[in-house]
Amino acid sequence: MPKTSAYILFHTDGCHLCEQAQALICALNIDFVLQDICDDEQLAQRYGVRIPVLLREADGAELGWPFDSEQLQQFTGV
């Protein structure tokens, strides 16, 4: 059964900006799952030039890169 989380980080392998976003998210101990956009053609079309993007599942809101720790805290409420 797939892990569920309040947040999804859309990324792809080898994306250094995605790695930076993931490090910021991890530093704040935010529970999230990674979703590689290359695994889904629709995701690749939607997020291809926008990654990394953090999706809040509760309301569908998105936080697009670039974002910093303060913006991440405001978006997640941590």
Secondary structure, 3 states (H helix, E strand, C coil): CCCCCCEEEEECCCCHHHHHHHHHHHHCCCCEEEEEHHHCHHHHHHHCCCCCEEEECCCCEEEECCCCHHHHHHHHCC
